[in-house]
C-alpha cells in the first residue's frame, strides 16, 4: 500500500534521522536550522553527517509536526 505514509531513514555515522512526509507541515525549521544537512534540492535531501550529531538532534527536535525524528547510533565497541 502506497501513499507516502512510511518513514524514510537517513543513516549517518552517529545519528539516524527519519522523515515521515505525510506529517510534514513545511515549517522549514530543519532547512533554516541546518541547511548543510537539510537540502530539499539535493538527493538525498537529508545528510546526517553534515553536522555534529548533537546539533542535528537539537534542530530535529524543533520540527513542529514530528515528521522528523532521530535516533543516536550506539557503537557496540
N, CA, C and O atoms as CSV, one atom per row, in Angstrom:
chain,resi,resn,atom,element,x,y,z
A,1,UNK,N,N,0.843,-1.191,0.000
A,1,UNK,CA,C,0.000,0.000,0.000
A,1,UNK,C,C,0.880,1.243,0.000
A,1,UNK,O,O,1.780,1.369,0.830
A,2,UNK,N,N,0.632,2.135,-0.900
A,2,UNK,CA,C,1.440,3.336,-1.034
A,2,UNK,C,C,0.679,4.535,-0.495
A,2,UNK,O,O,-0.417,4.390,0.047
A,3,UNK,N,N,1.256,5.709,-0.641
A,3,UNK,CA,C,0.575,6.918,-0.224
A,3,UNK,C,C,1.443,7.806,0.633
A,3,UNK,O,O,0.957,8.785,1.201
A,4,UNK,N,N,2.738,7.479,0.740
A,4,UNK,CA,C,3.655,8.342,1.465
A,4,UNK,C,C,3.506,8.290,2.972
A,4,UNK,O,O,3.891,9.239,3.655
A,5,UNK,N,N,2.960,7.210,3.511
A,5,UNK,CA,C,2.759,7.140,4.956
A,5,UNK,C,C,3.944,6.531,5.685
A,5,UNK,O,O,3.981,6.541,6.916
A,6,UNK,N,N,4.902,6.007,4.958
A,6,UNK,CA,C,6.014,5.363,5.618
A,6,UNK,C,C,7.119,6.348,5.949
A,6,UNK,O,O,7.266,7.391,5.313
A,7,UNK,N,N,7.892,5.984,6.966
A,7,UNK,CA,C,9.049,6.787,7.348
A,7,UNK,C,C,10.233,6.362,6.515
A,7,UNK,O,O,10.409,5.180,6.219
A,8,UNK,N,N,11.043,7.329,6.139
A,8,UNK,CA,C,12.278,7.039,5.418
A,8,UNK,C,C,13.429,7.376,6.359
A,8,UNK,O,O,13.432,8.425,7.004
A,9,UNK,N,N,14.397,6.480,6.431
A,9,UNK,CA,C,15.533,6.664,7.329
A,9,UNK,C,C,16.762,7.132,6.557
A,9,UNK,O,O,17.058,6.644,5.466
A,10,UNK,N,N,17.462,8.081,7.147
A,10,UNK,CA,C,18.712,8.610,6.594
A,10,UNK,C,C,19.790,8.345,7.644
A,10,UNK,O,O,19.827,9.004,8.683
A,11,UNK,N,N,20.660,7.385,7.369
A,11,UNK,CA,C,21.632,6.943,8.354
A,11,UNK,C,C,22.955,7.672,8.221
A,11,UNK,O,O,23.535,7.770,7.140
A,12,UNK,N,N,23.412,8.182,9.357
A,12,UNK,CA,C,24.728,8.784,9.442
A,12,UNK,C,C,25.616,7.941,10.336
A,12,UNK,O,O,25.183,6.901,10.835
A,13,UNK,N,N,26.842,8.369,10.545
A,13,UNK,CA,C,27.766,7.614,11.390
A,13,UNK,C,C,27.321,7.605,12.848
A,13,UNK,O,O,27.453,6.587,13.526
A,14,UNK,N,N,26.791,8.736,13.341
A,14,UNK,CA,C,26.453,8.857,14.760
A,14,UNK,C,C,24.971,9.084,15.033
A,14,UNK,O,O,24.532,9.021,16.181
A,15,UNK,N,N,24.203,9.347,13.984
A,15,UNK,CA,C,22.791,9.652,14.173
A,15,UNK,C,C,22.021,9.212,12.926
A,15,UNK,O,O,22.509,9.332,11.802
A,16,UNK,N,N,20.814,8.705,13.149
A,16,UNK,CA,C,19.904,8.366,12.054
A,16,UNK,C,C,18.697,9.275,12.165
A,16,UNK,O,O,18.094,9.388,13.232
A,17,UNK,N,N,18.344,9.921,11.066
A,17,UNK,CA,C,17.183,10.806,11.025
A,17,UNK,C,C,16.102,10.122,10.201
A,17,UNK,O,O,16.376,9.587,9.127
A,18,UNK,N,N,14.871,10.139,10.709
A,18,UNK,CA,C,13.750,9.607,9.941
A,18,UNK,C,C,12.821,10.745,9.568
A,18,UNK,O,O,12.691,11.734,10.290
A,19,UNK,N,N,12.175,10.581,8.415
A,19,UNK,CA,C,11.268,11.594,7.891
A,19,UNK,C,C,9.980,10.931,7.434
A,19,UNK,O,O,10.003,9.961,6.677
A,20,UNK,N,N,8.856,11.464,7.901
A,20,UNK,CA,C,7.541,10.969,7.522
A,20,UNK,C,C,6.828,12.089,6.761
A,20,UNK,O,O,6.277,13.010,7.365
A,21,UNK,N,N,6.845,11.997,5.434
A,21,UNK,CA,C,6.380,13.085,4.563
A,21,UNK,C,C,4.945,13.517,4.847
A,21,UNK,O,O,4.649,14.711,4.804
A,22,UNK,N,N,4.059,12.586,5.134
A,22,UNK,CA,C,2.652,12.951,5.312
A,22,UNK,C,C,2.420,13.829,6.540
A,22,UNK,O,O,1.393,14.503,6.633
A,23,UNK,N,N,3.366,13.827,7.485
A,23,UNK,CA,C,3.222,14.652,8.691
A,23,UNK,C,C,3.830,16.041,8.532
A,23,UNK,O,O,3.564,16.925,9.346
A,24,UNK,N,N,4.635,16.244,7.503
A,24,UNK,CA,C,5.389,17.490,7.339
A,24,UNK,C,C,4.463,18.683,7.096
A,24,UNK,O,O,3.577,18.637,6.243
A,25,UNK,N,N,4.688,19.752,7.865
A,25,UNK,CA,C,3.925,20.996,7.715
A,25,UNK,C,C,4.692,22.047,6.922
A,25,UNK,O,O,4.197,23.157,6.730
A,26,UNK,N,N,5.871,21.715,6.469
A,26,UNK,CA,C,6.722,22.621,5.684
A,26,UNK,C,C,7.013,23.929,6.423
A,26,UNK,O,O,7.008,25.005,5.824
A,27,UNK,N,N,7.263,23.826,7.716
A,27,UNK,CA,C,7.619,24.992,8.527
A,27,UNK,C,C,9.061,25.422,8.278
A,27,UNK,O,O,9.443,26.537,8.631
A,28,UNK,N,N,9.859,24.551,7.677
A,28,UNK,CA,C,11.256,24.824,7.289
A,28,UNK,C,C,12.193,25.044,8.469
A,28,UNK,O,O,13.260,25.634,8.302
A,29,UNK,N,N,11.814,24.578,9.666
A,29,UNK,CA,C,12.721,24.666,10.812
A,29,UNK,C,C,14.021,23.919,10.515
A,29,UNK,O,O,15.101,24.365,10.902
A,30,UNK,N,N,13.914,22.790,9.834
A,30,UNK,CA,C,15.093,21.977,9.525
A,30,UNK,C,C,15.990,22.685,8.516
A,30,UNK,O,O,17.191,22.834,8.740
A,31,UNK,N,N,15.411,23.112,7.423
A,31,UNK,CA,C,16.188,23.753,6.348
A,31,UNK,C,C,16.841,25.042,6.841
A,31,UNK,O,O,17.999,25.315,6.528
A,32,UNK,N,N,16.098,25.829,7.611
A,32,UNK,CA,C,16.654,27.074,8.141
A,32,UNK,C,C,17.675,26.816,9.247
A,32,UNK,O,O,18.628,27.577,9.409
A,33,UNK,N,N,17.470,25.741,10.006
A,33,UNK,CA,C,18.365,25.444,11.123
A,33,UNK,C,C,19.703,24.865,10.700
A,33,UNK,O,O,20.743,25.230,11.247
A,34,UNK,N,N,19.681,23.969,9.734
A,34,UNK,CA,C,20.919,23.328,9.264
A,34,UNK,C,C,20.839,23.088,7.758
A,34,UNK,O,O,20.617,21.957,7.323
A,35,UNK,N,N,21.016,24.134,6.965
A,35,UNK,CA,C,20.918,23.960,5.516
A,35,UNK,C,C,21.977,23.016,4.940
A,35,UNK,O,O,21.788,22.474,3.851
A,36,UNK,N,N,23.091,22.813,5.658
A,36,UNK,CA,C,24.120,21.899,5.174
A,36,UNK,C,C,23.703,20.436,5.345
A,36,UNK,O,O,24.309,19.548,4.744
A,37,UNK,N,N,22.677,20.177,6.154
A,37,UNK,CA,C,22.152,18.819,6.341
A,37,UNK,C,C,20.859,18.628,5.562
A,37,UNK,O,O,20.672,17.615,4.886
A,38,UNK,N,N,19.964,19.615,5.662
A,38,UNK,CA,C,18.644,19.537,5.027
A,38,UNK,C,C,18.635,20.395,3.768
A,38,UNK,O,O,18.539,21.620,3.842
A,39,UNK,N,N,18.737,19.746,2.618
A,39,UNK,CA,C,18.798,20.449,1.336
A,39,UNK,C,C,17.742,19.850,0.415
A,39,UNK,O,O,17.950,18.786,-0.169
A,40,UNK,N,N,16.612,20.536,0.288
A,40,UNK,CA,C,15.498,19.994,-0.496
A,40,UNK,C,C,15.827,19.862,-1.975
A,40,UNK,O,O,15.132,19.147,-2.696
A,41,UNK,N,N,16.877,20.542,-2.443
A,41,UNK,CA,C,17.279,20.417,-3.848
A,41,UNK,C,C,18.224,19.243,-4.058
A,41,UNK,O,O,18.443,18.818,-5.192
A,42,UNK,N,N,18.785,18.714,-2.971
A,42,UNK,CA,C,19.755,17.636,-3.076
A,42,UNK,C,C,19.110,16.258,-2.960
A,42,UNK,O,O,17.963,16.131,-2.534
A,43,UNK,N,N,19.853,15.247,-3.341
A,43,UNK,CA,C,19.435,13.857,-3.175
A,43,UNK,C,C,20.616,13.078,-2.635
A,43,UNK,O,O,21.658,13.038,-3.289
A,44,UNK,N,N,20.503,12.459,-1.477
A,44,UNK,CA,C,19.348,12.536,-0.596
A,44,UNK,C,C,19.226,13.933,0.009
A,44,UNK,O,O,20.219,14.651,0.122
A,45,UNK,N,N,18.033,14.309,0.390
A,45,UNK,CA,C,17.836,15.677,0.880
A,45,UNK,C,C,18.240,15.840,2.348
A,45,UNK,O,O,18.370,16.964,2.832
A,46,UNK,N,N,18.437,14.738,3.049
A,46,UNK,CA,C,18.934,14.786,4.429
A,46,UNK,C,C,20.285,14.078,4.457
A,46,UNK,O,O,20.396,12.913,4.077
A,47,UNK,N,N,21.308,14.796,4.910
A,47,UNK,CA,C,22.664,14.249,5.017
A,47,UNK,C,C,23.111,14.355,6.476
A,47,UNK,O,O,23.709,15.358,6.867
A,48,UNK,N,N,22.825,13.327,7.284
A,48,UNK,CA,C,23.079,13.396,8.726
A,48,UNK,C,C,24.524,13.684,9.115
A,48,UNK,O,O,24.764,14.251,10.181
A,49,UNK,N,N,25.483,13.314,8.290
A,49,UNK,CA,C,26.884,13.553,8.625
A,49,UNK,C,C,27.335,14.976,8.289
A,49,UNK,O,O,28.517,15.294,8.420
A,50,UNK,N,N,26.408,15.830,7.858
A,50,UNK,CA,C,26.746,17.206,7.512
A,50,UNK,C,C,26.884,18.134,8.706
A,50,UNK,O,O,27.263,19.295,8.553
A,51,UNK,N,N,26.576,17.626,9.900
A,51,UNK,CA,C,26.695,18.440,11.111
A,51,UNK,C,C,26.944,17.517,12.293
A,51,UNK,O,O,26.738,16.307,12.198
A,52,UNK,N,N,27.383,18.083,13.397
A,52,UNK,CA,C,27.621,17.331,14.624
A,52,UNK,C,C,26.282,16.755,15.097
A,52,UNK,O,O,25.257,17.433,15.028
A,53,UNK,N,N,26.291,15.520,15.572
A,53,UNK,CA,C,25.059,14.794,15.915
A,53,UNK,C,C,24.203,15.530,16.948
A,53,UNK,O,O,22.979,15.558,16.818
A,54,UNK,N,N,24.815,16.116,17.956
A,54,UNK,CA,C,24.061,16.837,18.984
A,54,UNK,C,C,23.345,18.049,18.424
A,54,UNK,O,O,22.205,18.331,18.790
A,55,UNK,N,N,24.009,18.757,17.543
A,55,UNK,CA,C,23.408,19.937,16.905
A,55,UNK,C,C,22.252,19.509,15.998
A,55,UNK,O,O,21.203,20.152,15.975
A,56,UNK,N,N,22.452,18.428,15.260
A,56,UNK,CA,C,21.403,17.922,14.380
A,56,UNK,C,C,20.185,17.491,15.200
A,56,UNK,O,O,19.053,17.787,14.819
A,57,UNK,N,N,20.402,16.806,16.307
A,57,UNK,CA,C,19.298,16.381,17.173
A,57,UNK,C,C,18.513,17.589,17.681
A,57,UNK,O,O,17.285,17.553,17.765
A,58,UNK,N,N,19.230,18.648,18.017
A,58,UNK,CA,C,18.590,19.883,18.504
A,58,UNK,C,C,17.653,20.466,17.436
A,58,UNK,O,O,16.534,20.875,17.749
A,59,UNK,N,N,18.101,20.502,16.197
A,59,UNK,CA,C,17.282,21.039,15.102
A,59,UNK,C,C,16.095,20.114,14.817
A,59,UNK,O,O,14.990,20.596,14.572
A,60,UNK,N,N,16.304,18.809,14.845
A,60,UNK,CA,C,15.208,17.864,14.602
A,60,UNK,C,C,14.121,18.028,15.661
A,60,UNK,O,O,12.935,17.926,15.350
A,61,UNK,N,N,14.518,18.282,16.915
A,61,UNK,CA,C,13.536,18.465,17.991
A,61,UNK,C,C,12.660,19.694,17.772
A,61,UNK,O,O,11.580,19.789,18.355
A,62,UNK,N,N,13.103,20.631,16.946
A,62,UNK,CA,C,12.311,21.832,16.644
A,62,UNK,C,C,11.186,21.571,15.648
A,62,UNK,O,O,10.320,22.427,15.464
A,63,UNK,N,N,11.181,20.411,15.005
A,63,UNK,CA,C,10.172,20.093,13.988
A,63,UNK,C,C,8.786,20.117,14.628
A,63,UNK,O,O,8.498,19.283,15.486
A,64,UNK,N,N,7.924,21.052,14.231
A,64,UNK,CA,C,6.627,21.216,14.902
A,64,UNK,C,C,5.640,20.080,14.667
A,64,UNK,O,O,4.718,19.893,15.462
A,65,UNK,N,N,5.814,19.328,13.602
A,65,UNK,CA,C,4.854,18.275,13.273
A,65,UNK,C,C,5.284,16.893,13.756
A,65,UNK,O,O,4.471,15.972,13.829
A,66,UNK,N,N,6.566,16.759,14.083
A,66,UNK,CA,C,7.087,15.442,14.430
A,66,UNK,C,C,7.427,14.599,13.216
A,66,UNK,O,O,7.718,13.409,13.344
A,67,UNK,N,N,7.391,15.210,12.033
A,67,UNK,CA,C,7.734,14.474,10.811
A,67,UNK,C,C,9.182,14.010,10.839
A,67,UNK,O,O,9.517,12.955,10.301
A,68,UNK,N,N,10.033,14.803,11.468
A,68,UNK,CA,C,11.439,14.438,11.627
A,68,UNK,C,C,11.654,13.887,13.026
A,68,UNK,O,O,11.170,14.449,14.008
A,69,UNK,N,N,12.371,12.802,13.106
A,69,UNK,CA,C,12.782,12.228,14.380
A,69,UNK,C,C,14.195,11.737,14.218
A,69,UNK,O,O,14.707,11.637,13.103
A,70,UNK,N,N,14.832,11.427,15.343
A,70,UNK,CA,C,16.213,10.956,15.273
A,70,UNK,C,C,16.456,9.877,16.303
A,70,UNK,O,O,15.728,9.728,17.284
A,71,UNK,N,N,17.507,9.135,16.036
A,71,UNK,CA,C,17.996,8.136,16.979
A,71,UNK,C,C,19.512,8.174,16.921
A,71,UNK,O,O,20.105,8.096,15.845
A,72,UNK,N,N,20.138,8.294,18.089
A,72,UNK,CA,C,21.584,8.274,18.119
A,72,UNK,C,C,22.067,6.851,17.921
A,72,UNK,O,O,21.469,5.904,18.432
A,73,UNK,N,N,23.150,6.704,17.178
A,73,UNK,CA,C,23.713,5.395,16.884
A,73,UNK,C,C,24.657,5.024,18.031
A,73,UNK,O,O,25.543,5.795,18.400
A,74,UNK,N,N,24.450,3.852,18.573
A,74,UNK,CA,C,25.314,3.373,19.660
A,74,UNK,C,C,26.267,2.329,19.093
A,74,UNK,O,O,25.852,1.274,18.613
A,75,UNK,N,N,27.532,2.648,19.161
A,75,UNK,CA,C,28.539,1.695,18.672
A,75,UNK,C,C,28.774,0.637,19.736
A,75,UNK,O,O,28.948,0.961,20.911
A,76,UNK,N,N,28.778,-0.602,19.337
A,76,UNK,CA,C,28.960,-1.697,20.266
A,76,UNK,C,C,30.414,-2.021,20.536
A,76,UNK,O,O,30.741,-3.174,20.818
A,77,UNK,N,N,31.291,-1.041,20.457
A,77,UNK,CA,C,32.709,-1.321,20.658
A,77,UNK,C,C,33.111,-1.243,22.108
A,77,UNK,O,O,34.278,-1.455,22.437
